[in-house]
């Protein structure tokens, strides 16, 4: 009798495992199909833009381009790099991204480390003030007046200084330091005569490389895609980031004759205008495509830290 009960129990357990395995297979199959569908939906337009950017103007206008370049040529890219405003705005965006990201990362680390220390006097109150700014802000007009009174209008600092630190990123870094750098390490370093600044530079920063990579990506992409602040604070075309010029071409359709220096290209201005749009889109996403693979392995970890303990 006991043996029969054991046999029945084993069969039931085996049947449950089989059912669980079947449900897992169904679940992963559905997820994989959804991912494939998402890749197709996202990938086809991107492939089309790439193919169109390497095709001839006539092929683009006539709709011959699908997923492969037709009448391969580089006229669109030549027009992009021959236009002074596009090249200038591209260099401006690189400057904003590099300098602005460096300032952001430095200030974020310098704010996050003291706030991660439980022995910081008034630390909770300071963190409350930081958090308060995430919910309540002065608004556009007071911010504009402040930037104007600081004489930063029509300067590169109007793009960098008002966005010098992200409170969300600071909280992510602060949480990372609390979770991954034990207090015992700091106490041992202090016994050996290590001060706060030396501990910060020699221990905290090297051990925080994953989260530094994540916030660097956040800040860099934010600066590269920055559009609104430049639209509000800048009037000098020589200071425009690439996104402003991209808007003029893609949305306002502002393509003048001075964008073309070759007579043959000037004759095909209508077709070139369409081709230029696709080429400029590809050129504008290159820096992000270059940066992302280097920090991708840290990306999920940083997102989870912020979502769980932020």
Beta strands, then each sheet from edge to edge (+ up, - down):
end
